[in-house]
Amino acid sequence: ALELDANNEKALFRRGEALVVMKEFDKARADFQRVTQLYPANKAAKSQILLCQKHIKEQHEKDKRLYANMFQKFAERDAK
């Protein structure tokens, strides 16, 4: 559908939903933002943008904790 009409509201929204399920939050947010640019009255897309931002923030915090522990362990190993 997007090949025929790149501005198809429903197709962009559905692709965004699929990307959320696949944990591709940046790409999904981009699709939802495109929907809100083309169709500002779409409240569902606006709420999905907020959901994507929440997931992106959670993933960033998770990565931050993971890498902080990783570098701390390397530093402890190097000290020995």
Secondary structure as GFF3:
##gff-version 3
##sequence-region A 1 80
A	DSSP	alpha_helix	9	21	.	.	.	ID=ss1
A	DSSP	alpha_helix	25	38	.	.	.	ID=ss2
A	DSSP	alpha_helix	43	79	.	.	.	ID=ss3
###
